[in-house]
Structures are given as structure tokens and as C-alpha cells.
């Protein structure tokens, strides 16, 4: 099978990925072999390729927004049959026994593993997934549209939960890529007023088309104080900008797995009046199931730009350069 691997982590302009022929993986006990039909291109893939995240598996195949079909079953695998549609997401495995898992916070498990970082992911024709961490996909959404929901959508939903946004609240989204444009649709459907702050003009247009109340530049003040905000852009310098836009008691959730350094915060102007900053770490499987149910109920749809699997390196470069709105998706082009 064809599979992209992170050959030498570094700037995407230096083409850190290499396309190889690899054997089709064999599913282990409790695992599914998945024939990949589509795989979303996530900013985390860019961080893995460029070395912003430490190497966990040399020569790893990136990709953790996989829509496919079950091609084979490993031993002791219940509840799935060959031919079932299946989704593979970022969280691949947890130990299930630590204090965090026991209390329902499996996203904080110290033994957690991740698709496309600890194990080979979806920039390939086949991948594997533990059946307990696979998702059933809605029948009425095609592979390209559903793929970004499996990380961008789920993480955006967890970030929205982390803001503790009151009903009918005012939400600010800093950055408006694959995750933010899905999060916005959920927030709007739940009655929020959404203000988008982003450097990209095309993304501002998409925000307004989706029904957001305003769309301005990344460093602009929104037209009203915010009850909650989510920082999707991996730019630490936006943390004080977003905090100053919050109303009293507002919460800023930082959604990315990687963030550049945060400047010095000034207590009186940035944090006083019980403002909060919260990080977002992965997600629980319950978050994933909840989001997929809400996406179906609210008609959440990804704005997508399809690339053949052979153009994975180009898709990552376009993501870094901001050449598209919404989300890029690799399509198996055989």
C-alpha cells in the first residue's frame, strides 16, 4: 500500500514527508483494519511533520481524521463486521485504569496514545484502530465531509464546553480554520452570538455566510464584550488580546496542542474580574459521540477542499500558508 511517512521532521517547505510502499498492516487483538477512503488534514499533522511535537514514533504516518470501511477484524473484536463504515480519531488508546480514566477524564490519561503520532494514521491506504476507540459514522454524510468532524469537530466541541458559555452567550473565535468553522455551527445552533477574529479574508467571508454576527481581524476588538472565547490559532500573542475582549467572568479556552509563547499578562487589564484561561487536552470518547450526534441533529457540515492522497505534502503546505478556508481532505485516489 502507499503511505506517507514523516521522514525528517522540519519546515513543510522542505518536504518532510516521503511517499512509500508499505505492507498492509495486520490488525491486532481487538483492532480493526480500516480501508481509508478519506483523511482530513489537521494542524496537528503539520506540528508532527514540522517537529513542533516531539517524535513519538520515527517514520510515523500522520493523519487522524479517517473515514473508511472495515476491511478485516483482529481477534476478539465484537460489534463490527467487514464493510461497516468507520471513523478513526486522534485518541487511539488509554489504559482505562488510571485515576483519570476512572473518573471519566480519559483525555488526561498518562498512558494515552494517539493516531498519527504514536501509531500510523490515515495518510495511507490502510490503517488500524482499536475497535473500542472507533466511531460509527452517520449514513447521510459522505466520506470527505465527515472526515474533518473526527478531530476538528470533536476538539472544537470540547473547546466550546471548556468555555462554560451561558445559553445565548457571546462567543469569540480566534482563528477560523477546520475546527473553528465546525464549532461555530454548533454554537450558533445552540443560540450563541458568534464573533470571528481572524487574519484570513476568505475565512471571514465563510464566517458571515455561516451566520456569525461579525468577522474582523485577529487583533481587532469584537463589537461587544465576550462571555467566552476560543483560541484556535497557534499564536500565543493572541492570548492577552482575547482576554481583553472578555467580559467579567469570561473564559478563554486554548484549543491547540501546540502554542507559541504567551507574552507577559497584566493582571488588571487581562485577568482581573475573574477571567479564566483554560487549556484543552484531546477529548474523551463521550465527547466524540456527543459531537457526532449533535452534528447530525444540527446539520453541521464541513467546508472541504479535496486533495488526492498523492498530494498530502501540498495539502500541508497550503494549510500552513492559509490558502483555503474550512478543511483540506485527502482522498484515496485509486
Helices and strands as residue ranges (DSSP letters): E 2-6, G 12-14, E 17-21, E 31-41, H 43-50, E 66-73, E 85-88, E 91-93, H 99-102, G 106-108, E 113-114, E 126-130, G 131-133, H 143-147, G 148-150, H 152-162, E 170-174, H 178-189, E 193-197, H 201-210, E 214-216, E 226-231, H 238-245, E 246-254, I 267-271, E 276-279, H 285-298, E 304-308, G 309-311, H 312-321, E 327-331
